[in-house]
Amino acid sequence: MLRHFMLPVVAVVALSGCASKAIYDQNDIHFILPCKTDTAACMKKMEQSCAQEKGQVMSRDIVQEELPVVQVICRPPPKQKPPAE
């Protein structure tokens, strides 16, 4: 009986280690832009904003509401720690 209980527990623990990285980080920058014209142009503008921050685009999405809204999640490079004295 104990074996039947342990197998699912071991499987869950083993599979939980398969995740690679966190999808979101507390330092991520969220660019959101309502787009009245071309969504591709709006997306390019948001990606350029991320590049200005020297960041990496982690996610991009177009949400269809009354007006299309372009969303880009940008992860800036890690901040340098001050040198130890």
HELIX and SHEET records of a PDB file:
HELIX    1   1 LEU A    2  SER A   16  1                                  15    
HELIX    2   2 THR A   39  GLN A   52  1                                  14    
SHEET    1   A 3 ILE A  29  PRO A  34  0                                        
SHEET    2   A 3 PRO A  68  ARG A  75 -1                                        
SHEET    3   A 3 GLN A  56  GLN A  64 -1                                        
END                                                                             
